[in-house]
Amino acid sequence: MKKEKILNYLFILFFLFQTSQAFAKISNSIIITVGNLPITHLDLVKEMRLVSIISNNKIDNSNKEQIKNIAAKSLIKRKIKEIEINKYRIKNYNKNDFEKLIKKTSINLGTNEDGLRKIMNSNSVNFEYLKRKFEIDLKWNSLIFELYKNKVVLNMSEVEEKINSEIQKIDANREFLLYEIAINLPEGDLQPTVKKIMDNIKMEGFENTAKKFSISESAEQGGNVGWINEKKLSKEIYENVRNLNTSEIGKPLVLENTVLIIKKMGEKVYEKNIEKVKNNIVRIEKDKKLKMFSNSHYSNLERITQINFL
């Protein structure tokens, strides 16, 4: 009886060993070669999981083949890029762009970097695998820039036209430093109440009058409501204060059941940052040109690279 148990135990161990060996053989089996670089069955499985994570689309029978095809194409493209990167010995890439890619991916999945790591781990994909993918993409961008930076030629008349169009969309922003006195709308004639307030301002000053008569929360600060961007003001208040000089008091405004008296104590103008607009447009146009060179360069490589499906 004891001998039979030992034999059964040895049989189970042998079966498990053979199974694990077979699984390892399948996982490490090469299914595609791209030039001299292999793509294994395990690579494809990991890439399918990554595609599933990034697209937020769980793998099932209805989409398995589609995700498999996307993953295979993605791996082939990465290997072609990797061959070219190694050929030119590209080591450096933009670290800021790398951080942006991690952040963008995290935000798209409704989380932060720590959350992204947890999502990757829960789907059996090492976070380093994602980092490696981004590194190859960014090294490819560095390669394209080095190869074609001197060939990027912009049509400056078109660029200037786009710059002018963009500038027209941007308004100069103004901020006003405002003080207020708010009182309840009196029954009957408004003028006696307004005259009383204005006379008190002449005698005691705007701030003391605000403390004395204003029903607004700003009364304790002498009516000071601080700096306010013009775009946050109602149409009535904006029209009342926009042409006032510093220390000038606007005409009394009746807003629902309140009479509002406003004093402008300062104004700041934020001019259009034309230089920033120009630089941004030029950068976008250069990136478009580099993207064209990138697509063309990749297409040529794809055409001449030997790809075998095993």
Contacts in CASP RR format, 6 or more apart in sequence:
PFRMAT RR
TARGET T0000
AUTHOR 0000-0000-0000
METHOD contacts of the structure
MODEL  1
MKKEKILNYLFILFFLFQTSQAFAKISNSIIITVGNLPITHLDLVKEMRL
VSIISNNKIDNSNKEQIKNIAAKSLIKRKIKEIEINKYRIKNYNKNDFEK
LIKKTSINLGTNEDGLRKIMNSNSVNFEYLKRKFEIDLKWNSLIFELYKN
KVVLNMSEVEEKINSEIQKIDANREFLLYEIAINLPEGDLQPTVKKIMDN
IKMEGFENTAKKFSISESAEQGGNVGWINEKKLSKEIYENVRNLNTSEIG
KPLVLENTVLIIKKMGEKVYEKNIEKVKNNIVRIEKDKKLKMFSNSHYSN
LERITQINFL
26 41 0 8 1.000
27 40 0 8 1.000
27 41 0 8 1.000
27 42 0 8 1.000
27 45 0 8 1.000
28 40 0 8 1.000
28 41 0 8 1.000
28 42 0 8 1.000
29 40 0 8 1.000
29 41 0 8 1.000
30 38 0 8 1.000
30 39 0 8 1.000
30 40 0 8 1.000
30 310 0 8 1.000
31 39 0 8 1.000
31 40 0 8 1.000
31 41 0 8 1.000
31 44 0 8 1.000
31 309 0 8 1.000
31 310 0 8 1.000
32 38 0 8 1.000
32 39 0 8 1.000
32 72 0 8 1.000
32 75 0 8 1.000
32 76 0 8 1.000
32 307 0 8 1.000
32 308 0 8 1.000
32 309 0 8 1.000
32 310 0 8 1.000
33 39 0 8 1.000
33 306 0 8 1.000
33 307 0 8 1.000
33 308 0 8 1.000
33 310 0 8 1.000
34 75 0 8 1.000
34 76 0 8 1.000
34 79 0 8 1.000
34 80 0 8 1.000
34 83 0 8 1.000
34 305 0 8 1.000
34 306 0 8 1.000
34 307 0 8 1.000
35 79 0 8 1.000
35 83 0 8 1.000
35 305 0 8 1.000
35 306 0 8 1.000
35 307 0 8 1.000
36 83 0 8 1.000
37 79 0 8 1.000
37 82 0 8 1.000
37 83 0 8 1.000
39 72 0 8 1.000
39 75 0 8 1.000
39 76 0 8 1.000
39 79 0 8 1.000
43 75 0 8 1.000
44 68 0 8 1.000
44 71 0 8 1.000
44 72 0 8 1.000
44 75 0 8 1.000
46 125 0 8 1.000
46 129 0 8 1.000
47 71 0 8 1.000
47 72 0 8 1.000
47 74 0 8 1.000
47 75 0 8 1.000
48 59 0 8 1.000
48 67 0 8 1.000
48 68 0 8 1.000
48 71 0 8 1.000
49 59 0 8 1.000
49 123 0 8 1.000
49 124 0 8 1.000
49 125 0 8 1.000
50 71 0 8 1.000
50 125 0 8 1.000
50 129 0 8 1.000
50 130 0 8 1.000
50 133 0 8 1.000
51 57 0 8 1.000
51 67 0 8 1.000
51 70 0 8 1.000
51 71 0 8 1.000
51 74 0 8 1.000
52 58 0 8 1.000
52 59 0 8 1.000
52 67 0 8 1.000
52 123 0 8 1.000
53 109 0 8 1.000
53 119 0 8 1.000
53 120 0 8 1.000
53 123 0 8 1.000
53 125 0 8 1.000
54 105 0 8 1.000
54 108 0 8 1.000
54 109 0 8 1.000
55 67 0 8 1.000
56 108 0 8 1.000
56 109 0 8 1.000
57 63 0 8 1.000
57 67 0 8 1.000
59 67 0 8 1.000
76 307 0 8 1.000
77 298 0 8 1.000
77 302 0 8 1.000
78 133 0 8 1.000
78 136 0 8 1.000
80 298 0 8 1.000
80 301 0 8 1.000
80 302 0 8 1.000
80 305 0 8 1.000
81 136 0 8 1.000
81 137 0 8 1.000
81 139 0 8 1.000
81 140 0 8 1.000
81 298 0 8 1.000
82 136 0 8 1.000
83 301 0 8 1.000
83 305 0 8 1.000
84 140 0 8 1.000
84 143 0 8 1.000
84 297 0 8 1.000
84 301 0 8 1.000
85 136 0 8 1.000
85 139 0 8 1.000
85 140 0 8 1.000
85 143 0 8 1.000
88 143 0 8 1.000
88 146 0 8 1.000
90 139 0 8 1.000
90 140 0 8 1.000
90 142 0 8 1.000
90 143 0 8 1.000
90 146 0 8 1.000
91 139 0 8 1.000
92 139 0 8 1.000
92 142 0 8 1.000
93 135 0 8 1.000
93 138 0 8 1.000
93 139 0 8 1.000
93 141 0 8 1.000
93 142 0 8 1.000
94 138 0 8 1.000
94 141 0 8 1.000
94 142 0 8 1.000
97 138 0 8 1.000
97 141 0 8 1.000
98 131 0 8 1.000
98 134 0 8 1.000
98 135 0 8 1.000
98 138 0 8 1.000
101 134 0 8 1.000
101 137 0 8 1.000
101 138 0 8 1.000
102 113 0 8 1.000
102 116 0 8 1.000
102 131 0 8 1.000
102 134 0 8 1.000
103 113 0 8 1.000
105 116 0 8 1.000
105 130 0 8 1.000
106 112 0 8 1.000
106 113 0 8 1.000
106 115 0 8 1.000
106 116 0 8 1.000
109 116 0 8 1.000
109 119 0 8 1.000
111 118 0 8 1.000
111 119 0 8 1.000
116 127 0 8 1.000
116 130 0 8 1.000
117 127 0 8 1.000
120 126 0 8 1.000
120 127 0 8 1.000
120 129 0 8 1.000
120 130 0 8 1.000
121 127 0 8 1.000
140 294 0 8 1.000
141 290 0 8 1.000
141 294 0 8 1.000
144 290 0 8 1.000
144 293 0 8 1.000
144 294 0 8 1.000
144 297 0 8 1.000
145 290 0 8 1.000
147 293 0 8 1.000
147 297 0 8 1.000
148 289 0 8 1.000
148 290 0 8 1.000
148 293 0 8 1.000
148 297 0 8 1.000
149 290 0 8 1.000
151 293 0 8 1.000
152 286 0 8 1.000
152 289 0 8 1.000
152 290 0 8 1.000
152 293 0 8 1.000
153 289 0 8 1.000
154 282 0 8 1.000
154 285 0 8 1.000
154 286 0 8 1.000
154 289 0 8 1.000
159 281 0 8 1.000
159 282 0 8 1.000
159 285 0 8 1.000
162 281 0 8 1.000
162 285 0 8 1.000
163 277 0 8 1.000
163 278 0 8 1.000
163 281 0 8 1.000
166 277 0 8 1.000
166 281 0 8 1.000
167 272 0 8 1.000
167 274 0 8 1.000
167 277 0 8 1.000
170 272 0 8 1.000
170 277 0 8 1.000
171 272 0 8 1.000
172 269 0 8 1.000
172 270 0 8 1.000
172 271 0 8 1.000
172 272 0 8 1.000
173 229 0 8 1.000
173 230 0 8 1.000
173 231 0 8 1.000
173 269 0 8 1.000
173 270 0 8 1.000
174 229 0 8 1.000
174 230 0 8 1.000
174 242 0 8 1.000
174 267 0 8 1.000
174 268 0 8 1.000
174 269 0 8 1.000
174 270 0 8 1.000
175 227 0 8 1.000
175 228 0 8 1.000
175 229 0 8 1.000
175 230 0 8 1.000
175 267 0 8 1.000
175 268 0 8 1.000
175 270 0 8 1.000
176 227 0 8 1.000
176 228 0 8 1.000
176 230 0 8 1.000
176 233 0 8 1.000
176 241 0 8 1.000
176 264 0 8 1.000
176 266 0 8 1.000
176 267 0 8 1.000
177 226 0 8 1.000
177 227 0 8 1.000
177 264 0 8 1.000
177 265 0 8 1.000
177 266 0 8 1.000
177 267 0 8 1.000
178 225 0 8 1.000
178 226 0 8 1.000
178 228 0 8 1.000
178 241 0 8 1.000
178 262 0 8 1.000
178 263 0 8 1.000
178 264 0 8 1.000
178 265 0 8 1.000
179 206 0 8 1.000
179 207 0 8 1.000
179 210 0 8 1.000
179 218 0 8 1.000
179 222 0 8 1.000
179 223 0 8 1.000
179 224 0 8 1.000
179 225 0 8 1.000
179 262 0 8 1.000
179 263 0 8 1.000
179 265 0 8 1.000
180 210 0 8 1.000
180 214 0 8 1.000
180 216 0 8 1.000
180 218 0 8 1.000
180 223 0 8 1.000
180 225 0 8 1.000
180 260 0 8 1.000
180 261 0 8 1.000
180 262 0 8 1.000
180 263 0 8 1.000
181 197 0 8 1.000
181 206 0 8 1.000
181 209 0 8 1.000
181 210 0 8 1.000
181 213 0 8 1.000
181 214 0 8 1.000
181 216 0 8 1.000
181 223 0 8 1.000
181 260 0 8 1.000
181 261 0 8 1.000
182 214 0 8 1.000
182 215 0 8 1.000
182 216 0 8 1.000
182 258 0 8 1.000
182 259 0 8 1.000
182 260 0 8 1.000
182 261 0 8 1.000
183 193 0 8 1.000
183 197 0 8 1.000
183 213 0 8 1.000
183 214 0 8 1.000
183 215 0 8 1.000
183 258 0 8 1.000
183 259 0 8 1.000
183 261 0 8 1.000
184 215 0 8 1.000
184 257 0 8 1.000
184 258 0 8 1.000
184 259 0 8 1.000
185 254 0 8 1.000
185 256 0 8 1.000
185 257 0 8 1.000
185 258 0 8 1.000
185 259 0 8 1.000
186 192 0 8 1.000
186 193 0 8 1.000
186 259 0 8 1.000
190 252 0 8 1.000
190 254 0 8 1.000
190 259 0 8 1.000
193 259 0 8 1.000
194 252 0 8 1.000
194 259 0 8 1.000
194 261 0 8 1.000
197 209 0 8 1.000
197 213 0 8 1.000
197 261 0 8 1.000
198 261 0 8 1.000
200 208 0 8 1.000
200 209 0 8 1.000
200 212 0 8 1.000
200 213 0 8 1.000
201 209 0 8 1.000
201 249 0 8 1.000
204 212 0 8 1.000
206 222 0 8 1.000
206 223 0 8 1.000
206 249 0 8 1.000
206 263 0 8 1.000
207 222 0 8 1.000
207 223 0 8 1.000
207 224 0 8 1.000
208 222 0 8 1.000
210 216 0 8 1.000
210 218 0 8 1.000
210 219 0 8 1.000
210 222 0 8 1.000
210 223 0 8 1.000
211 219 0 8 1.000
211 220 0 8 1.000
211 222 0 8 1.000
211 223 0 8 1.000
214 222 0 8 1.000
214 223 0 8 1.000
215 258 0 8 1.000
216 223 0 8 1.000
216 225 0 8 1.000
218 224 0 8 1.000
218 225 0 8 1.000
227 268 0 8 1.000
230 238 0 8 1.000
230 242 0 8 1.000
233 241 0 8 1.000
234 255 0 8 1.000
236 253 0 8 1.000
236 255 0 8 1.000
237 253 0 8 1.000
237 260 0 8 1.000
237 262 0 8 1.000
240 250 0 8 1.000
240 251 0 8 1.000
240 253 0 8 1.000
240 262 0 8 1.000
241 250 0 8 1.000
241 262 0 8 1.000
241 264 0 8 1.000
244 250 0 8 1.000
244 264 0 8 1.000
245 264 0 8 1.000
246 264 0 8 1.000
246 265 0 8 1.000
246 266 0 8 1.000
246 267 0 8 1.000
247 263 0 8 1.000
247 264 0 8 1.000
247 265 0 8 1.000
248 263 0 8 1.000
248 264 0 8 1.000
249 261 0 8 1.000
249 262 0 8 1.000
249 263 0 8 1.000
250 261 0 8 1.000
250 262 0 8 1.000
250 263 0 8 1.000
250 264 0 8 1.000
252 259 0 8 1.000
252 260 0 8 1.000
252 261 0 8 1.000
253 259 0 8 1.000
253 260 0 8 1.000
253 261 0 8 1.000
253 262 0 8 1.000
254 260 0 8 1.000
END
